[in-house]
Amino acid sequence: MTSLNKLASRVASLLLCTLSAAPMAAPVPTLDLAARVIDGEASLAGTWGFSWDRWVALDQIQSGELSVEQVELPNYLDDLSSAQTSKIDGVVQGYGTYLVQLDNLNEAFEHPTLMIRYVQDAWQAWWVDSSGAVSLLGQSGQIAMRAEDQAFRSNTAILNLPSSSASGTLVIYLSAYHTNYGGLYGELTMREQDATLGMIMADLAVRTFLFAIGLYVTLQNLVFYLRRRQEKTLLFLALLATACLLRAALTSGYVDYFVARPSWAMFFFKAEYLLIVWPPIAALHMLLAYFPLPAGRRILILAYAILALAVLATIRTPFAQVTLHLWVYQSLLLLFTLLGLLTIVRAVVLRLPDAKHFLLSTTPLALAVLNDVVAGTLASYNFYIAEYGLFLFLFVQTQIQSTRFVEALKTSEHLSAHLAEEVAFKTRQLRLHNAVLTEKSEHLSHQNDEIRLIAETDHLTGLLNRQILDKLSELQFQLALGYRQPLALVIMDLDRFKAVNDTYGHLVGDECLIFVASFLRGYKLRKRDIIARFGGEEMLILLADTNLAMATKITQELCDSLPKTPVTGDHPDITLTASFGIAELSNSRARSVHQLIGFADQALYEAKRLGRNRVEAYAPPGKSSASQ
């Protein structure tokens, strides 16, 4: 039993070693081109010979003793087994040889060509004829056995195989140090030279057309934006078109024809990866300008912060590690694409203008983006369509915006053409309205004056009433205190006025009060002097900036003048006299206007006591009063 266990253990170990061992060496695989030609094309996809960590010498190709490993192409180096390649930091790095024998070349094609487009490493292609003749077909960059010696370019190359050869071996030397997607991948199809050149010209024409659309979209939207700065969406369309132009240029494979410096290839490759992220952010910015979100500003700040971090990380990270993390760039692309779609769906739900046609135009574009993400991860599928869909989307959106812009211009021109007539018409209307409003305003002003007059004056005499007197006298009192100016207050009381009312009646008494009010207004007092009806037959005169002597003089003139003009009417002439009491601020040392009025009232009482028809001035205790 123990022997059986030992035997089983040895068999298992042998099987494990066999499965984990390196692939067995074999002769160089052969492809019969005559049997593979379909519609003028022959696919070279299939089994190729492969040797890693060596460049097979060209003189050994036709020796018949060469043995190589076999791999299926197209494929990435990263997809090969660990026994066939070597990795450093997760990236296949090194150099090697791809080779395949092609039979019946001259029967299948008159002028055979092979287009190499998607290889991102330095390579060198040779043709070894069955007779042993060797010819260089083409190369990209500089192959090397050390990473620091390698220089590579990313351009489309056409390999012209000898048309006179019946069979031979296609040998491609490769050095891969800077990308995780090294190896022979993409389309490997042989065609006639005319067909290949026709494909190149057609591709170039399509891309030129796309570039023309991109430039047209960019310039048109910039011009429209400069004419209407409030239309921010035009600027965002131009920025999106610019991002798409740069992305399309770097992925076209034609940039190196114009910038023939292999040392720049690394810069272009990194820029290409960054341009996976920028266009969807620019598209999201444009969509948020069309359909604003409450959190739109925060979303854009976060998006551009992510873009800035991506730029810094891409610049500082070796390109091999950048390609190893392609999934990060693709994830950001899908994230911002999804955010854009959600923004449009929300707009459709809210029934915002243009939301439906945005959804119809962006859904195919989102599918194209998803297709390109898949194509970027498969070696055998390299059909990229997002840039075509994006340029078509931009062109459609630009035409929509152009239509709106032209309509706005037509509306503006129409308004300008009829502006003078409309302005004149509106001006006439405004004049009529202004005339009506002016009339109403004057009427209201007159009514306000009447209301103010009623509120501020005594209804019988027309003099200021007691309410307004209290306000004005307080103001004059405070001003006199503040500026240390004299202020005289005079109270006038008609003598024996009750007898007039009893003898002639109250109507005649009212007539006498009106006469006295007119007499006071007609006297030579200043505009700032205040005359008010204090109550009954009493009048109050407030003389600003007037000392006691001047006030006494003015009051005495009033006292002397009043009896000289009798009151006439449907009654016998009535001669009126009055008694006057004066109080002056500084002389009386009054602390308030009410106290000043009280002092004047005391002086009036003294004038009445001393016989009436006279003027008395208040004097504080210890001073004699001035009388006349």
Secondary structure, DSSP 8 states (H G I E B T S, - for coil): -HHHHHHHHHHHHHHHHHHHS----B---EEEHHHHEETTEEE--EEEEEEESS---GGGGGGS---BEEEEES--GGGS-TTTS-EETTEE-EEEEEEEEEESHHHH-SSEEEEE-S--SEEEEEEEETTS-EEEEEEESB--SSGGG-B-----EEEE--TT-SSEEEEEEEEE-S-SS-SS-S--EEEEHHHHHHHHHHHHHHHHHHHHHHHHHHHHHHHHHHH-TT-HHHHHHHHHHHHHHHHHHHHSS-HHHHS--GGGHHHHHHHHHHTTTHHHHHHHHHHHHHS--TTHHHHHHHHHHHHHHHHHHHHHS-HHHHHHTHHHHHHHHHHHHHHHHHHHHHHHHTT-TTHHHHHHHHHHHHHHHHHHHHHTT-SS-----HHHHHHHHHHHHHHHHHHHHHHHHHHHHHHHHTHHHHHHHHHHHHHHHHHHHHHHHHHHHHHHHHHHHHHHB-TTT-SB-HHHHHHHHHHHHHHHHHHT--EEEEEEEETTHHHHHHHH-HHHHHHHHHHHHHHHHHSS--TTSEEEEEETTEEEEEEET--HHHHHHHHHHHHHHGGGS-B-SSS--B---EEEEEEEHHHHT-SSHHHHHHHHHHHHHHHHHTTSSSEEE---TTS---B-
